[in-house]
Amino acid sequence: ALASVDSELAATFVHRVLGALAGTDDVARRAAEALTVYLDENRSRTKAAARLHVHPNTITYRVQQAEQILGRRIDAASLDLRVALALLPSFRASCAE
């Protein structure tokens, strides 16, 4: 509902929660994608790697990159983080227009 009702509020939310991880550079994009899939796969780097067609060590590295970009660990990934990651592709698409 957040994204469909007020896109500015959604963009503010995404930037507040993800910060530089919402960036458009390749490092931020790959780290955000890996983090999203890693969390979707219940923190299984093997399953995440299979979905992204990369080595499991790559998932580990990219999740660590995401944590560095966020400036915090994702051990207790909050609902806010999951929602912001879910909104991120829509947000990036609207920025590209």
All heavy atoms as an XYZ file, in Angstrom:
736
protein
N       0.832     -1.189      0.000
C       0.000      0.000      0.000
C       0.877      1.253      0.000
O       0.554      2.229     -0.644
C      -0.922     -0.015      1.203
N       1.986      1.208      0.694
C       2.883      2.353      0.781
C       3.321      2.815     -0.605
O       3.259      4.002     -0.924
C       4.114      1.983      1.616
C       5.260      2.989      1.680
C       4.832      4.205      2.487
C       6.472      2.348      2.314
N       3.734      1.891     -1.429
C       4.246      2.245     -2.752
C       3.153      2.716     -3.687
O       3.379      3.570     -4.529
C       4.978      1.058     -3.358
N       1.970      2.153     -3.557
C       0.906      2.503     -4.494
C       0.186      3.786     -4.116
O      -0.403      4.434     -4.962
C      -0.095      1.350     -4.616
O      -0.735      1.135     -3.378
N       0.213      4.176     -2.861
C      -0.506      5.368     -2.420
C       0.344      6.628     -2.572
O      -0.120      7.646     -3.067
C      -0.975      5.214     -0.954
C      -1.558      6.499     -0.429
C      -1.974      4.088     -0.842
N       1.582      6.573     -2.146
C       2.424      7.765     -2.152
C       3.844      7.380     -2.553
O       4.637      6.922     -1.718
C       2.405      8.412     -0.770
C       3.084      9.760     -0.726
O       3.936     10.037     -1.598
O       2.769     10.535      0.196
N       4.163      7.575     -3.807
C       5.478      7.152     -4.299
C       6.614      7.958     -3.665
O       7.702      7.435     -3.466
C       5.543      7.236     -5.816
O       5.319      8.561     -6.246
N       6.369      9.209     -3.335
C       7.401     10.009     -2.668
C       7.701      9.473     -1.275
O       8.857      9.407     -0.857
C       6.985     11.477     -2.589
C       7.122     12.208     -3.912
C       6.831     13.687     -3.777
O       7.205     14.284     -2.747
O       6.223     14.231     -4.719
N       6.656      9.097     -0.569
C       6.836      8.511      0.762
C       7.578      7.181      0.652
O       8.455      6.886      1.463
C       5.485      8.322      1.451
C       5.510      7.788      2.875
C       6.288      8.720      3.797
C       4.094      7.606      3.395
N       7.237      6.398     -0.359
C       7.922      5.119     -0.572
C       9.399      5.346     -0.858
O      10.258      4.647     -0.314
C       7.268      4.347     -1.714
N       9.715      6.332     -1.707
C      11.108      6.632     -2.032
C      11.870      7.088     -0.794
O      13.015      6.677     -0.564
C      11.174      7.702     -3.117
N      11.234      7.915      0.022
C      11.845      8.371      1.266
C      12.123      7.191      2.190
O      13.193      7.087      2.798
C      10.934      9.395      1.969
O      10.752     10.506      1.091
C      11.532      9.867      3.282
N      11.163      6.286      2.299
C      11.304      5.090      3.129
C      12.481      4.238      2.648
O      13.332      3.829      3.441
C       9.999      4.292      3.100
C      10.080      2.964      3.787
C      10.031      2.879      5.174
C      10.208      1.795      3.059
C      10.110      1.649      5.818
C      10.286      0.564      3.686
C      10.239      0.493      5.066
N      12.538      3.987      1.339
C      13.611      3.163      0.774
C      14.966      3.795      1.068
O      15.897      3.118      1.512
C      13.406      2.940     -0.743
C      14.643      2.340     -1.386
C      12.194      2.051     -0.985
N      15.095      5.095      0.850
C      16.365      5.770      1.118
C      16.710      5.777      2.599
O      17.877      5.635      2.967
C      16.339      7.203      0.584
C      16.692      7.282     -0.865
N      17.922      6.937     -1.352
C      15.953      7.657     -1.939
C      17.950      7.096     -2.654
N      16.758      7.533     -3.041
N      15.716      5.935      3.458
C      15.980      5.948      4.906
C      16.477      4.594      5.378
O      17.426      4.507      6.155
C      14.717      6.333      5.679
C      14.944      6.374      7.195
C      13.697      6.804      7.956
N      12.521      6.021      7.684
C      12.249      4.828      8.243
N      13.083      4.288      9.103
N      11.133      4.185      7.952
N      15.867      3.532      4.892
C      16.224      2.183      5.360
C      17.497      1.659      4.678
O      18.358      1.079      5.333
C      15.049      1.202      5.141
C      15.458     -0.226      5.473
C      13.846      1.616      5.981
N      17.620      1.887      3.372
C      18.724      1.300      2.623
C      19.904      2.237      2.410
O      21.025      1.765      2.176
C      18.234      0.803      1.260
C      17.175     -0.287      1.282
C      16.782     -0.666     -0.135
C      17.630     -1.498      2.067
N      19.674      3.517      2.476
C      20.760      4.460      2.246
C      21.428      4.212      0.910
O      20.768      4.065     -0.117
N      22.751      4.118      0.927
C      23.528      3.944     -0.303
C      23.268      2.607     -0.993
O      23.571      2.452     -2.177
C      25.015      4.098     -0.001
N      22.694      1.650     -0.281
C      22.370      0.362     -0.900
C      21.281      0.518     -1.957
O      21.124     -0.323     -2.825
C      21.946     -0.658      0.164
C      21.847     -2.115     -0.280
C      23.181     -2.629     -0.804
C      21.368     -2.985      0.867
N      20.553      1.609     -1.906
C      19.537      1.900     -2.924
C      20.154      2.571     -4.143
O      19.448      2.918     -5.088
C      18.447      2.790     -2.336
N      21.462      2.726     -4.138
C      22.150      3.396     -5.236
C      22.045      2.640     -6.545
O      21.622      1.476     -6.595
N      22.439      3.318     -7.609
C      22.321      2.733     -8.942
C      23.641      2.187     -9.475
O      23.669      1.651    -10.582
C      21.776      3.784     -9.934
O      22.637      4.913     -9.923
C      20.366      4.199     -9.566
N      24.719      2.317     -8.708
C      25.993      1.768     -9.167
C      25.955      0.242     -9.117
O      25.127     -0.355     -8.431
C      27.163      2.320     -8.333
C      27.039      1.947     -6.872
O      26.206      2.555     -6.174
O      27.766      1.031     -6.437
N      26.853     -0.391     -9.864
C      26.855     -1.849     -9.981
C      27.039     -2.558     -8.645
O      26.397     -3.579     -8.385
C      27.936     -2.321    -10.956
C      27.585     -2.027    -12.402
O      26.391     -1.823    -12.702
O      28.506     -2.012    -13.241
N      27.913     -2.036     -7.800
C      28.169     -2.677     -6.504
C      26.898     -2.680     -5.659
O      26.515     -3.709     -5.103
C      29.330     -1.992     -5.761
C      29.466     -2.528     -4.338
C      30.634     -2.177     -6.515
N      26.231     -1.540     -5.572
C      25.000     -1.455     -4.779
C      23.912     -2.351     -5.371
O      23.210     -3.045     -4.630
C      24.509     -0.010     -4.707
N      23.778     -2.363     -6.677
C      22.753     -3.198     -7.316
C      22.983     -4.691     -7.030
O      22.058     -5.402     -6.655
C      22.731     -2.977     -8.829
C      22.073     -1.702     -9.256
C      22.150     -1.588    -10.791
N      21.537     -0.380    -11.249
C      20.262     -0.270    -11.605
N      19.466     -1.312    -11.554
N      19.777      0.874    -12.017
N      24.223     -5.128     -7.223
C      24.513     -6.556     -7.005
C      24.370     -6.929     -5.532
O      23.852     -8.000     -5.201
C      25.906     -6.899     -7.519
C      25.979     -7.025     -9.022
C      27.309     -7.605     -9.449
N      28.403     -6.710     -9.113
C      29.111     -6.038     -9.991
N      28.865     -6.167    -11.275
N      30.087     -5.245     -9.604
N      24.825     -6.059     -4.647
C      24.730     -6.337     -3.212
C      23.268     -6.386     -2.774
O      22.879     -7.280     -2.018
C      25.496     -5.288     -2.411
N      22.461     -5.455     -3.248
C      21.038     -5.439     -2.892
C      20.321     -6.670     -3.445
O      19.505     -7.285     -2.751
C      20.368     -4.166     -3.402
N      20.647     -7.039     -4.678
C      20.030     -8.225     -5.275
C      20.404     -9.486     -4.489
O      19.537    -10.313     -4.171
C      20.460     -8.374     -6.732
C      19.882     -9.615     -7.404
C      20.422     -9.828     -8.803
O      21.626     -9.577     -9.043
O      19.636    -10.273     -9.653
N      21.683     -9.623     -4.176
C      22.136    -10.798     -3.426
C      21.495    -10.839     -2.043
O      21.053    -11.905     -1.591
C      23.656    -10.805     -3.300
N      21.422     -9.693     -1.382
C      20.807     -9.642     -0.052
C      19.333    -10.019     -0.119
O      18.842    -10.779      0.716
C      20.982     -8.248      0.553
C      20.391     -8.045      1.950
C      20.980     -9.039      2.954
C      20.626     -6.612      2.403
N      18.638     -9.510     -1.121
C      17.213     -9.832     -1.280
C      17.008    -11.329     -1.456
O      16.186    -11.940     -0.769
C      16.634     -9.077     -2.494
O      16.789     -7.679     -2.285
C      15.169     -9.409     -2.697
N      17.757    -11.926     -2.364
C      17.607    -13.359     -2.634
C      18.047    -14.179     -1.430
O      17.395    -15.166     -1.065
C      18.378    -13.759     -3.914
C      18.358    -15.268     -4.128
C      17.795    -13.035     -5.122
N      19.121    -13.778     -0.788
C      19.623    -14.459      0.417
C      18.542    -14.484      1.502
O      18.282    -15.531      2.105
C      20.879    -13.741      0.889
C      21.476    -14.226      2.175
C      22.150    -15.437      2.245
C      21.400    -13.447      3.331
C      22.729    -15.865      3.438
C      21.982    -13.866      4.516
C      22.638    -15.080      4.561
O      23.208    -15.498      5.747
N      17.891    -13.358      1.728
C      16.825    -13.310      2.735
C      15.600    -14.090      2.276
O      14.951    -14.778      3.076
C      16.464    -11.859      3.054
C      17.552    -11.055      3.767
C      17.151     -9.586      3.877
C      17.868    -11.638      5.133
N      15.276    -14.013      0.981
C      14.154    -14.782      0.432
C      14.370    -16.284      0.600
O      13.416    -17.042      0.768
C      13.947    -14.484     -1.055
C      13.317    -13.136     -1.318
O      12.834    -12.488     -0.358
O      13.318    -12.716     -2.500
N      15.619    -16.698      0.518
C      15.969    -18.125      0.636
C      16.312    -18.503      2.076
O      17.049    -19.455      2.310
C      17.128    -18.462     -0.308
C      16.777    -18.361     -1.780
C      15.739    -19.375     -2.219
O      15.494    -20.374     -1.508
O      15.164    -19.170     -3.311
N      15.767    -17.758      3.026
C      15.965    -18.045      4.450
C      17.438    -18.135      4.833
O      17.855    -19.028      5.561
C      15.212    -19.311      4.866
C      13.734    -19.136      4.750
O      13.182    -18.122      5.168
N      13.068    -20.116      4.147
N      18.206    -17.196      4.294
C      19.626    -17.062      4.604
C      20.468    -18.265      4.166
O      21.511    -18.552      4.744
C      19.844    -16.770      6.083
C      19.169    -15.492      6.525
C      19.255    -15.329      8.032
N      18.470    -14.198      8.471
C      18.970    -12.994      8.720
N      20.232    -12.763      8.581
N      18.178    -12.020      9.118
N      20.006    -18.924      3.114
C      20.784    -20.030      2.552
C      21.620    -19.496      1.396
O      21.087    -19.122      0.352
C      19.867    -21.143      2.038
O      20.619    -22.063      1.266
N      22.934    -19.471      1.613
C      23.783    -18.958      0.547
C      23.822    -19.924     -0.632
O      23.970    -19.498     -1.776
C      25.185    -18.619      1.062
C      25.991    -19.769      1.518
C      27.324    -19.319      2.132
N      28.196    -20.464      2.200
C      29.344    -20.559      1.559
N      29.778    -19.571      0.830
N      30.077    -21.644      1.651
N      23.635    -21.212     -0.375
C      23.631    -22.203     -1.451
C      22.413    -22.007     -2.360
O      22.538    -21.986     -3.584
C      23.630    -23.631     -0.862
O      24.755    -23.765      0.010
C      23.694    -24.679     -1.953
N      21.243    -21.847     -1.753
C      20.026    -21.636     -2.549
C      20.059    -20.288     -3.255
O      19.639    -20.173     -4.411
C      18.787    -21.740     -1.666
C      18.506    -23.149     -1.192
C      17.279    -23.194     -0.306
C      17.035    -24.592      0.210
N      15.876    -24.632      1.116
N      20.556    -19.273     -2.567
C      20.662    -17.948     -3.183
C      21.620    -17.999     -4.373
O      21.340    -17.423     -5.431
C      21.121    -16.916     -2.161
N      22.733    -18.684     -4.201
C      23.714    -18.807     -5.282
C      23.108    -19.525     -6.487
O      23.324    -19.118     -7.632
C      24.947    -19.552     -4.784
N      22.330    -20.565     -6.225
C      21.692    -21.297     -7.324
C      20.715    -20.388     -8.079
O      20.672    -20.411     -9.313
C      20.973    -22.531     -6.785
N      19.952    -19.601     -7.348
C      19.000    -18.693     -8.001
C      19.689    -17.627     -8.827
O      19.191    -17.239     -9.889
C      18.119    -18.005     -6.958
C      16.862    -18.771     -6.667
C      15.923    -18.070     -5.729
N      15.496    -16.749     -6.146
C      14.797    -15.935     -5.353
N      14.457    -16.308     -4.131
N      14.444    -14.743     -5.780
N      20.833    -17.149     -8.353
C      21.538    -16.082     -9.056
C      22.620    -16.594    -10.003
O      23.297    -15.794    -10.671
C      22.153    -15.110     -8.037
C      21.151    -14.317     -7.216
C      21.855    -13.478     -6.161
C      20.286    -13.434     -8.113
N      22.807    -17.915    -10.039
C      23.803    -18.545    -10.909
C      25.211    -18.034    -10.625
O      25.955    -17.653    -11.537
C      23.439    -18.343    -12.387
C      22.064    -18.783    -12.718
N      21.699    -20.106    -12.801
C      20.937    -18.066    -12.962
C      20.412    -20.191    -13.090
N      19.925    -18.959    -13.182
N      25.544    -17.994     -9.331
C      26.882    -17.610     -8.894
C      27.366    -18.621     -7.853
O      26.594    -19.472     -7.400
C      26.915    -16.179     -8.288
C      26.537    -15.136     -9.333
C      26.029    -16.064     -7.068
N      28.599    -18.518     -7.456
C      29.171    -19.394     -6.426
C      28.661    -18.944     -5.053
O      28.477    -17.744     -4.820
C      30.697    -19.304     -6.482
C      31.379    -20.373     -5.695
N      31.585    -20.265     -4.335
C      31.879    -21.566     -6.073
C      32.202    -21.350     -3.908
N      32.396    -22.156     -4.951
N      28.445    -19.881     -4.116
C      28.017    -19.493     -2.767
C      28.934    -18.478     -2.093
O      28.460    -17.616     -1.340
C      27.999    -20.824     -2.000
C      27.726    -21.852     -3.054
C      28.446    -21.342     -4.281
N      30.235    -18.545     -2.377
C      31.152    -17.556     -1.795
C      30.844    -16.148     -2.297
O      31.077    -15.167     -1.587
C      32.607    -17.906     -2.098
C      33.070    -19.128     -1.339
O      32.418    -19.595     -0.406
N      34.200    -19.678     -1.745
N      30.336    -16.052     -3.512
C      29.955    -14.751     -4.062
C      28.799    -14.167     -3.261
O      28.764    -12.965     -2.987
C      29.581    -14.879     -5.549
O      30.709    -15.414     -6.256
C      29.173    -13.547     -6.148
N      27.863    -15.017     -2.865
C      26.740    -14.556     -2.042
C      27.259    -14.040     -0.709
O      26.873    -12.961     -0.256
C      25.696    -15.674     -1.831
C      25.082    -16.109     -3.170
C      24.626    -15.248     -0.833
C      24.326    -15.005     -3.891
N      28.152    -14.791     -0.088
C      28.740    -14.363      1.181
C      29.398    -13.000      1.027
O      29.171    -12.092      1.838
C      29.773    -15.389      1.678
O      29.110    -16.650      1.854
C      30.402    -14.963      2.985
N      30.179    -12.842     -0.015
C      30.878    -11.584     -0.262
C      29.894    -10.437     -0.481
O      30.044     -9.352      0.096
C      31.804    -11.745     -1.477
C      32.495    -10.478     -1.868
C      33.531     -9.951     -1.098
C      32.119     -9.790     -3.018
C      34.172     -8.772     -1.455
C      32.755     -8.612     -3.387
C      33.770     -8.113     -2.605
O      34.392     -6.943     -2.958
N      28.879    -10.664     -1.292
C      27.925     -9.592     -1.594
C      27.048     -9.229     -0.401
O      26.694     -8.056     -0.222
C      27.079     -9.962     -2.810
C      27.906     -9.951     -4.088
C      27.098    -10.248     -5.303
N      27.961    -10.280     -6.476
C      27.586    -10.754     -7.645
N      26.354    -11.217     -7.819
N      28.425    -10.753     -8.667
N      26.705    -10.203      0.414
C      25.941     -9.898      1.632
C      26.819     -9.069      2.578
O      26.350     -8.110      3.192
C      25.414    -11.182      2.311
C      24.890    -10.903      3.710
C      24.322    -11.819      1.451
N      28.096     -9.411      2.669
C      29.017     -8.609      3.481
C      29.150     -7.200      2.920
O      29.196     -6.227      3.682
C      30.393     -9.282      3.559
C      30.393    -10.526      4.415
C      31.695    -11.306      4.331
O      32.544    -11.065      3.470
N      31.852    -12.262      5.233
N      29.188     -7.079      1.599
C      29.212     -5.750      0.978
C      27.962     -4.968      1.353
O      28.041     -3.780      1.665
C      29.264     -5.862     -0.552
C      30.609     -6.109     -1.134
C      30.547     -6.096     -2.651
O      29.644     -6.662     -3.254
N      31.523     -5.447     -3.267
N      26.801     -5.630      1.299
C      25.535     -4.972      1.646
C      25.586     -4.471      3.083
O      25.165     -3.344      3.371
C      24.360     -5.925      1.448
N      26.118     -5.283      3.983
C      26.230     -4.863      5.381
C      27.151     -3.653      5.518
O      26.850     -2.733      6.284
C      26.731     -6.022      6.249
C      25.706     -7.111      6.440
C      26.206     -8.279      7.273
O      27.421     -8.599      7.199
O      25.391     -8.862      8.001
N      28.244     -3.650      4.783
C      29.161     -2.508      4.828
C      28.481     -1.251      4.297
O      28.621     -0.176      4.871
C      30.427     -2.795      4.022
C      31.348     -3.774      4.695
C      32.570     -4.076      3.842
O      32.552     -3.933      2.628
N      33.635     -4.520      4.501
N      27.753     -1.385      3.212
C      27.058     -0.239      2.629
C      25.980      0.268      3.582
O      25.817      1.474      3.762
C      26.466     -0.600      1.248
C      27.601     -0.882      0.245
C      25.556      0.512      0.738
C      27.141     -1.536     -1.047
N      25.257     -0.673      4.204
C      24.213     -0.296      5.164
C      24.806      0.309      6.436
O      24.144      1.080      7.129
C      23.369     -1.515      5.551
C      22.382     -2.039      4.525
C      21.845     -3.403      4.958
C      21.246     -1.050      4.314
N      26.009     -0.116      6.754
C      26.633      0.343      7.989
C      26.146     -0.409      9.208
O      26.297      0.044     10.339
N      25.566     -1.579      8.970
C      25.092     -2.415     10.080
C      24.965     -3.853      9.597
O      24.894     -4.126      8.410
C      23.749     -1.925     10.607
C      22.622     -1.968      9.600
C      21.347     -1.360     10.177
N      20.387     -1.053      9.152
C      19.447     -1.880      8.733
N      19.338     -3.087      9.251
N      18.595     -1.518      7.790
N      24.934     -4.753     10.556
C      24.756     -6.172     10.242
C      23.282     -6.457      9.988
O      22.423     -5.720     10.450
C      25.293     -7.030     11.379
C      26.798     -6.823     11.546
C      27.504     -7.844     12.379
N      27.119     -9.216     12.189
C      27.614    -10.038     11.249
N      28.505     -9.599     10.407
N      27.215    -11.285     11.160
N      23.028     -7.506      9.260
C      21.647     -7.873      8.951
C      21.182     -9.060      9.780
O      20.170     -9.665      9.475
C      21.467     -8.175      7.450
C      22.407     -9.299      7.003
C      21.684     -6.944      6.615
C      21.744    -10.321      6.157
N      21.923     -9.377     10.849
C      21.586    -10.526     11.690
C      20.117    -10.527     12.098
O      19.464    -11.555     12.091
C      22.466    -10.573     12.935
C      23.888    -10.965     12.599
O      24.115    -11.556     11.532
O      24.774    -10.672     13.411
N      19.639     -9.389     12.482
C      18.236     -9.288     12.876
C      17.517     -8.449     11.822
O      17.056     -7.356     12.088
C      18.113     -8.651     14.252
N      17.484     -8.998     10.606
C      16.873     -8.256      9.498
C      15.437     -7.894      9.862
O      14.614     -8.745     10.133
C      16.906     -9.085      8.225
N      15.199     -6.618      9.880
C      13.888     -6.128     10.284
C      12.915     -6.185      9.118
O      13.296     -6.332      7.960
C      14.006     -4.689     10.786
O      14.382     -3.846      9.712
N      11.682     -6.041      9.458
C      10.639     -5.978      8.451
C      10.884     -4.785      7.531
O      10.677     -4.875      6.313
C       9.263     -5.885      9.119
C       8.064     -5.798      8.188
C       7.998     -7.006      7.259
C       6.786     -5.679      9.002
N      11.363     -3.685      8.103
C      11.660     -2.505      7.294
C      12.656     -2.832      6.187
O      12.497     -2.387      5.047
C      12.226     -1.380      8.165
C      11.177     -0.680      9.001
O       9.980     -1.006      8.868
O      11.559      0.202      9.789
N      13.692     -3.587      6.509
C      14.702     -3.945      5.523
C      14.079     -4.773      4.407
O      14.304     -4.506      3.225
C      15.844     -4.716      6.188
C      16.970     -5.202      5.275
C      17.648     -4.030      4.563
C      17.986     -5.992      6.080
N      13.290     -5.758      4.763
C      12.646     -6.617      3.755
C      11.702     -5.823      2.870
O      11.677     -5.996      1.655
C      11.885     -7.765      4.431
C      12.718     -8.739      5.249
C      13.656     -9.602      4.429
N      13.010    -10.383      3.419
C      12.691    -11.666      3.541
N      12.971    -12.315      4.637
N      12.101    -12.308      2.552
N      10.924     -4.929      3.461
C       9.979     -4.114      2.692
C      10.736     -3.167      1.765
O      10.391     -3.031      0.585
C       9.015     -3.342      3.622
C       8.177     -2.341      2.841
C       8.108     -4.318      4.364
N      11.774     -2.526      2.282
C      12.554     -1.599      1.458
C      13.202     -2.324      0.281
O      13.214     -1.814     -0.841
C      13.610     -0.894      2.308
N      13.712     -3.527      0.513
C      14.301     -4.306     -0.575
C      13.240     -4.712     -1.593
O      13.504     -4.738     -2.799
C      15.011     -5.551     -0.015
C      16.338     -5.292      0.689
C      16.790     -6.536      1.452
C      17.411     -4.822     -0.287
N      12.032     -5.006     -1.119
C      10.942     -5.366     -2.031
C      10.514     -4.167     -2.883
O      10.150     -4.321     -4.053
C       9.753     -5.907     -1.241
N      10.560     -2.978     -2.304
C      10.183     -1.762     -3.033
C      11.277     -1.271     -3.977
O      10.998     -0.528     -4.922
C       9.851     -0.638     -2.046
C       8.580     -0.782     -1.227
C       8.514      0.322     -0.179
C       7.362     -0.747     -2.123
N      12.491     -1.661     -3.726
C      13.634     -1.128     -4.461
C      13.520     -1.259     -5.985
O      13.754     -0.274     -6.690
C      14.936     -1.750     -3.951
C      16.225     -1.163     -4.491
C      16.308      0.336     -4.241
C      17.412     -1.873     -3.859
N      13.152     -2.411     -6.543
C      13.052     -2.494     -8.015
C      12.041     -1.501     -8.602
O      12.315     -0.885     -9.637
C      12.620     -3.945     -8.272
C      13.073     -4.686     -7.071
C      12.929     -3.717     -5.919
N      10.921     -1.318     -7.947
C       9.922     -0.340     -8.420
C      10.476      1.061     -8.342
O      10.274      1.878     -9.239
C       8.646     -0.406     -7.587
O       8.166     -1.695     -7.512
N      11.156      1.331     -7.259
C      11.742      2.647     -7.048
C      12.785      2.940     -8.131
O      12.811      4.021     -8.710
C      12.358      2.712     -5.656
C      13.179      3.939     -5.408
C      12.575      5.175     -5.271
C      14.558      3.850     -5.331
C      13.326      6.318     -5.054
C      15.310      4.995     -5.112
C      14.699      6.215     -4.981
N      13.644      1.978     -8.421
C      14.667      2.177     -9.448
C      14.034      2.361    -10.819
O      14.498      3.155    -11.614
C      15.640      1.001     -9.451
C      16.624      1.053     -8.312
C      17.681      0.002     -8.452
N      18.666      0.111     -7.397
C      19.257     -0.926     -6.846
N      18.980     -2.138     -7.237
N      20.149     -0.743     -5.880
N      12.973      1.606    -11.094
C      12.287      1.731    -12.381
C      11.690      3.127    -12.548
O      11.785      3.726    -13.615
C      11.195      0.671    -12.513
N      11.107      3.662    -11.484
C      10.508      4.989    -11.578
C      11.575      6.073    -11.707
O      11.358      7.103    -12.325
C       9.608      5.267    -10.375
O      10.362      5.395     -9.199
N      12.763      5.839    -11.152
C      13.856      6.809    -11.268
C      14.440      6.804    -12.680
O      14.946      7.813    -13.147
C      14.971      6.482    -10.276
S      14.521      6.862     -8.586
N      14.348      5.660    -13.359
C      14.911      5.538    -14.703
C      14.026      6.213    -15.754
O      14.474      6.498    -16.854
C      15.111      4.071    -15.047
N      12.775      6.459    -15.426
C      11.844      7.040    -16.397
C      12.092      8.493    -16.645
O      12.593      9.249    -15.951
C      10.399      6.855    -15.917
C      10.006      5.404    -15.868
C       8.630      5.185    -15.250
O       8.029      6.134    -14.697
O       8.162      4.060    -15.328
